[in-house]
Amino acid sequence: MFENLIFEDPHFFWLLLLLPLALAWYVWKRNRQTAKLRISSIKGFEAKPGLLGKFRPVLFVLRLMVLALVITALARPRSVDVSSRTSSNFGIDIVMAIDVSASMLARDLDPNRLEATKEVAADFVKNRPGDRIGLVVYAGESFTQTPITSDKSIVLGALENIEYNNALENGTAIGMGLATAVNRLKDSQAESKVIILLTDGMNNAGFIDPKIASELAVEFGIKTYTIGVGSNGTALSPISILPNGNFQYGRVPVEIDEALLKDIADATGGKYFRATDNRSLEEIYQEIDTLEKTEIEEFRFYNYEEKFRPLVLLAGFLLLFEVLLRFTVFRSFV
């Protein structure tokens, strides 16, 4: 009932301070308003006093309620319904290319590299309301998980469903992942096109050289930010599959082709980042979010509905009721 309720002229509420003063004045003057008769004895008046006289202050209470309602009505209560529409003046199309090879299950990030990446990437998507975003996954080969779209629920759902499986060949085809992302963006009409390529290894699969893929990105004006994921030294990673189908983990060296990732970023006008833990990965996406800002123009529409009329009607009814009581039930009382 009171949701989105505002008062156009709230300064009228200062008048409510007069009500306690009026109440104090009424209490002080009440004895003087009651007629008194001094006699030597009241033995002849044994009748019990009536209760009606005790309820006479109800008239004053009703009058105070009327004043309070009128003051509130003067403050002009109104409900406001706000609707907004946004338009992007500088649209950005973004494709996130995520490595989903077995090594992304390494537990040097919590709970593992892949799950940490999914969580941070989801927050990144939520913070880009004015952009179109697509999703590419790759291991030994690559494919488009989601084409570029402005529907963030589709992208977030696709991110949630990413997991390691045997559908893709094992390995890390960085060139394939980058080329697939370029293919999704090459026909984009956006003023800015960006790829965020994340991997935890070295290019050891696929038939497209990463440098050729980066040249394609340059040709189509696509900026590429590269992220190497993995702690320094060794990490607890899958080394084999047990008879029950679960992975057996062991300590393996962390090998990331940082030189290649830096070359890709430099050639396309992007930047290379290294994420060694969950916090640094989160900070990387926040920095990319800052570097690639979208200018958004927001239009707000306000629909006001005045709420003072019911208060005035109620005040009028209470005033009429008070007058009616004063000249009927309480008429005999001075």
C-alpha positions in Angstrom: 0.0 0.0 0.0 2.8 2.4 0.9 5.3 1.2 -1.7 6.8 4.0 -3.7 4.9 6.6 -1.6 6.4 10.1 -1.5 5.2 13.5 -0.3 5.4 16.4 -2.6 5.2 19.1 0.1 6.6 17.4 3.3 7.2 20.8 5.0 3.5 20.8 5.9 4.2 18.1 8.5 5.7 20.8 10.7 2.1 21.7 11.5 1.8 18.4 13.3 3.8 20.0 16.1 0.7 22.1 16.9 -1.3 19.0 17.8 0.5 18.2 21.1 0.2 21.9 22.0 -3.6 21.8 21.4 -3.8 18.6 23.5 -1.9 20.3 26.4 -4.2 23.3 26.1 -7.3 21.1 26.1 -6.2 19.3 29.3 -5.3 22.5 31.0 -8.7 24.1 30.2 -10.8 21.1 30.7 -11.7 21.8 34.3 -12.8 25.3 33.5 -15.1 24.0 30.8 -17.0 21.9 33.3 -19.8 23.8 35.3 -19.5 23.5 39.1 -22.2 24.0 41.8 -21.2 24.5 45.4 -23.7 23.3 48.0 -23.4 22.4 51.6 -24.4 18.8 51.2 -24.9 16.3 48.4 -26.9 13.8 50.3 -29.9 14.5 48.2 -28.1 13.5 45.1 -27.5 9.8 45.4 -27.8 9.0 41.7 -24.6 7.5 40.2 -22.9 9.9 37.7 -23.3 8.9 34.1 -20.6 7.6 31.9 -21.5 9.8 29.0 -19.7 12.8 30.4 -16.4 10.8 30.6 -16.5 10.2 26.9 -16.8 13.8 25.9 -13.0 14.1 25.2 -13.8 11.8 22.2 -15.0 14.9 20.4 -11.6 16.6 20.8 -9.8 13.4 19.7 -11.9 13.3 16.6 -11.0 17.0 15.9 -7.3 16.2 16.3 -7.6 13.3 13.9 -9.3 15.6 11.4 -6.5 18.1 11.6 -3.8 15.4 11.3 -5.5 14.0 8.1 -5.8 17.5 6.6 -2.2 18.3 7.3 -1.1 14.9 5.7 -3.3 15.7 2.7 -1.6 19.1 2.4 1.7 17.3 2.2 0.4 15.7 -1.0 1.1 12.0 -0.7 1.5 10.4 -4.1 2.7 7.1 -5.4 5.3 7.1 -8.2 5.9 4.4 -10.7 9.3 4.7 -12.3 10.1 2.9 -15.6 13.4 3.2 -17.4 14.8 2.5 -20.8 18.5 2.3 -21.7 20.2 2.8 -25.0 23.8 2.1 -25.7 25.6 4.9 -27.6 28.8 2.9 -27.8 28.0 -0.8 -28.1 30.6 -3.4 -27.4 30.4 -7.0 -28.6 32.4 -9.4 -26.5 33.3 -13.1 -26.9 34.7 -15.0 -24.0 36.9 -17.9 -25.1 37.4 -20.3 -22.2 39.7 -23.3 -22.0 37.9 -26.4 -20.9 40.7 -29.0 -21.1 41.3 -31.5 -18.3 44.0 -29.3 -16.7 41.3 -26.6 -16.0 40.2 -29.0 -13.2 43.5 -28.2 -11.3 42.8 -27.2 -7.7 45.2 -24.3 -7.3 42.1 -22.1 -7.5 39.0 -22.8 -5.4 37.3 -25.2 -6.0 39.2 -25.5 -9.3 40.3 -23.3 -12.2 37.2 -24.0 -14.3 34.6 -23.3 -11.6 36.4 -20.2 -10.5 36.5 -18.9 -14.0 32.7 -19.6 -14.4 31.9 -17.7 -11.3 34.0 -14.6 -12.1 32.9 -14.6 -15.8 29.2 -14.7 -14.6 29.8 -11.6 -12.5 31.4 -9.9 -15.5 28.4 -10.7 -17.7 26.0 -9.2 -15.1 27.9 -6.0 -15.1 27.6 -5.5 -18.9 23.9 -4.7 -19.4 24.5 -2.7 -22.6 26.7 -5.1 -24.4 26.2 -8.3 -26.5 28.2 -11.2 -25.2 29.1 -14.6 -26.8 30.8 -17.7 -25.4 33.3 -20.0 -27.0 34.8 -23.1 -25.4 37.9 -25.0 -26.5 40.2 -27.9 -25.6 41.8 -29.9 -28.4 39.2 -28.3 -30.7 36.7 -25.5 -30.2 33.0 -24.6 -30.7 30.6 -21.8 -30.0 28.7 -22.3 -26.8 26.6 -19.2 -27.3 26.6 -16.7 -30.2 26.8 -13.0 -29.3 23.5 -12.0 -27.8 22.0 -9.2 -25.6 20.0 -11.8 -23.6 22.2 -12.2 -20.5 20.1 -15.1 -19.1 21.2 -17.2 -22.1 24.9 -16.4 -21.6 24.6 -17.0 -17.8 22.8 -20.3 -18.4 25.5 -21.4 -20.9 28.3 -20.5 -18.5 26.6 -22.5 -15.7 26.4 -25.6 -18.0 30.1 -25.5 -19.0 32.0 -28.6 -17.6 34.8 -30.9 -18.6 33.7 -33.9 -20.7 35.0 -36.1 -23.4 33.0 -34.3 -26.2 36.1 -32.4 -27.1 39.5 -33.8 -27.9 42.0 -33.4 -25.1 44.6 -30.8 -25.5 44.8 -27.0 -25.7 44.1 -25.5 -29.1 44.6 -21.8 -28.4 44.6 -21.0 -32.1 41.4 -22.8 -32.6 39.7 -21.1 -29.7 40.8 -17.6 -30.8 39.9 -18.3 -34.5 36.4 -19.4 -33.5 35.9 -16.3 -31.4 37.1 -14.1 -34.3 34.6 -15.9 -36.5 31.8 -14.9 -34.2 32.8 -11.3 -34.2 34.1 -10.6 -37.8 30.6 -9.6 -39.1 29.7 -7.6 -36.0 28.6 -4.0 -36.7 29.5 -2.9 -33.1 31.9 0.0 -32.8 34.1 -2.1 -30.5 34.8 -5.8 -30.7 36.6 -7.6 -27.9 37.8 -11.2 -27.2 38.7 -12.4 -23.7 40.8 -15.5 -24.1 41.5 -17.6 -21.1 43.8 -20.6 -20.9 46.0 -22.5 -18.4 48.4 -24.2 -20.8 50.3 -24.2 -24.0 49.1 -24.5 -27.6 49.5 -28.2 -28.3 46.5 -29.1 -30.5 44.4 -27.9 -33.4 45.3 -27.0 -36.9 45.2 -23.2 -36.7 48.4 -21.4 -35.5 47.6 -18.9 -32.8 49.6 -16.2 -34.5 47.5 -16.6 -37.7 44.4 -16.4 -35.6 45.7 -13.2 -34.0 46.4 -11.8 -37.4 42.8 -12.4 -38.3 41.7 -10.6 -35.2 43.9 -7.6 -36.2 42.4 -7.7 -39.7 38.8 -7.4 -38.4 39.7 -4.9 -35.7 39.2 -7.2 -32.7 41.0 -6.4 -29.5 42.0 -9.5 -27.5 42.7 -9.7 -23.8 44.5 -12.9 -22.8 44.5 -14.5 -19.3 46.8 -17.2 -18.2 45.3 -19.1 -15.2 47.5 -21.1 -12.8 49.6 -20.7 -9.7 53.4 -20.5 -9.9 55.3 -23.8 -9.6 53.1 -26.9 -9.4 49.4 -27.6 -9.0 47.2 -30.5 -8.0 45.9 -31.6 -11.4 44.3 -34.6 -13.0 46.9 -37.2 -14.1 44.8 -40.2 -14.9 41.3 -41.7 -14.7 40.6 -44.3 -12.0 38.5 -47.5 -12.8 35.5 -45.8 -11.2 35.7 -43.0 -13.7 37.0 -40.4 -11.2 40.2 -38.5 -11.8 43.4 -39.3 -9.9 45.2 -36.1 -8.9 48.9 -35.4 -8.6 51.3 -32.6 -8.5 52.3 -31.4 -12.0 54.2 -28.3 -13.2 52.2 -25.3 -14.3 53.1 -24.5 -17.9 51.6 -21.5 -19.5 52.9 -20.0 -22.8 53.0 -16.5 -21.5 55.1 -15.3 -24.4 52.4 -16.4 -26.9 49.6 -14.8 -24.8 51.5 -11.6 -24.6 52.2 -11.6 -28.3 48.5 -12.1 -29.1 47.4 -9.3 -26.7 50.1 -6.9 -28.0 49.3 -7.5 -31.7 45.6 -6.9 -31.2 45.9 -3.9 -28.9 44.8 -5.8 -25.8 46.6 -6.7 -22.6 47.9 -9.9 -21.0 47.0 -10.9 -17.4 48.2 -13.7 -15.1 45.8 -15.1 -12.5 47.4 -17.2 -9.8 44.4 -17.3 -7.5 40.7 -16.5 -7.2 41.3 -12.9 -6.1 43.7 -12.0 -8.9 41.3 -13.6 -11.4 38.4 -11.5 -10.1 40.6 -8.3 -10.3 41.5 -9.1 -13.9 37.9 -9.2 -15.0 37.2 -6.0 -13.0 40.1 -4.3 -14.8 38.9 -5.5 -18.2 35.4 -4.2 -17.3 37.0 -0.8 -16.5 39.0 -0.7 -19.7 36.1 -1.6 -21.9 33.4 0.8 -20.8 30.1 1.2 -22.6 28.4 4.6 -22.8 24.8 4.0 -21.8 22.0 6.6 -21.9 19.2 6.0 -19.5 15.7 7.4 -19.9 13.4 7.4 -16.9 9.6 7.9 -17.0 7.6 8.9 -13.9 3.9 8.2 -13.4 2.4 9.9 -10.4 -0.9 9.0 -8.7 -2.2 11.5 -6.1 -3.2 9.9 -2.8 -4.6 13.0 -0.8 -8.2 12.6 -1.9 -9.0 9.6 0.4 -7.5 11.5 3.3 -9.6 14.6 2.7 -12.8 12.4 2.4 -11.9 10.6 5.6 -11.3 14.0 7.4 -14.6 15.3 6.2 -16.4 12.2 7.4 -14.8 12.4 10.9 -15.6 16.1 11.1 -19.2 15.4 10.2 -19.3 12.6 12.7 -17.8 14.9 15.4 -20.4 17.6 14.7 -23.2 15.1 14.8 -22.1 13.8 18.2 -21.7 17.3 19.5 -25.3 18.3 18.7 -26.9 15.0 19.6 -25.4 12.7 22.1 -23.3 15.4 23.9 -25.7 18.2 23.4 -26.6 18.5 27.1 -23.0 18.9 28.2 -21.6 22.4 28.3 
